[in-house]
Structures are given as C-alpha cells and as structure tokens.
Amino acid sequence: MATLHTLVDKRVLLVMQDGRVIMGNLVGWDQRSNIVLADCVERRFSQESGATDSALGVYMVKGDQICLVGEVDAAIEEATSWSEIKVDPLPAVRYGDA
C-alpha cells in the first residue's frame, strides 16, 4: 500500500475480505497496512431495502482483512441516492476450493 500517503485526510472506501464496505477519513496506517479511519461508516447493501449507513466513529482495520482501498469522489457520493440502490451484499472472499 505504497500510495496511502496520498490519501491521508481524504475520504476512502475499504472493501473487506468478509464483504463489508467501510468508509471514513484516512488518519494513518502502519507497516502491516493496518488502517485507522475517522468519521467512519459501514455501508450495508440489501436487495430488499437498499443501502444503509451505520456510524462506527473511529475505526482501526487490520491490514490482512482489506481487499481494496479507494478514494471516494465526494460529488458522486453526494449525488447518489444510496437508499434506492438495491443490490446483494458483496460475498466474502473464498480461497481455493473452500
């Protein structure tokens, strides 16, 4: 995660190995890619009720649980009506024949 320094103090989205989607302001990270986020929310997707956000506050995420880190485009985030987005949640990562 060599480019994380460019995302400090910016809103980022993390996709976790268990399928969770977490967004927050990147505060810092360590040599193991553990990440600290502030003003954090978990976005939960549902086919029935649309996407909802649950506040988490300050959150530390273990680096080995992260699949993806990306910068959030504030304009797109604001323009999207997430409660109307009805999709299945992301599945957990599977390894091998599991």
Long-range contacts (C-beta under 8 A, 24 or more apart in sequence): 1-29, 1-33, 1-63, 1-69, 4-29, 4-33, 4-35, 4-69, 7-69, 7-71, 10-71, 10-72, 11-71, 11-72, 11-74, 11-77, 12-37, 12-69, 12-70, 12-71, 12-72, 13-68, 13-69, 13-70, 13-71, 13-72, 14-61, 14-66, 14-68, 14-69, 15-66, 15-67, 15-68, 15-90, 16-61, 16-65, 16-66, 16-67, 17-65, 17-66, 17-67, 17-92, 17-93, 18-65, 18-92, 18-93, 19-89, 19-90, 19-91, 19-92, 19-93, 20-90, 21-45, 21-90, 22-56, 22-59, 22-61, 23-53, 23-72, 24-56, 24-59, 27-58, 29-63, 30-63, 32-62, 32-63, 32-64, 33-63, 33-64, 33-66, 34-60, 34-61, 34-62, 34-63, 35-60, 35-61, 35-63, 35-66, 35-69, 36-60, 36-61, 37-61, 43-82, 44-89, 45-85, 45-87, 45-88, 45-89, 45-90, 46-86, 46-87, 46-89, 47-86, 47-87, 47-88, 48-86, 49-83, 49-86, 50-82, 50-83, 50-84, 50-85, 50-86, 51-82, 51-83, 51-85, 51-87, 52-82, 52-83, 53-82, 67-93
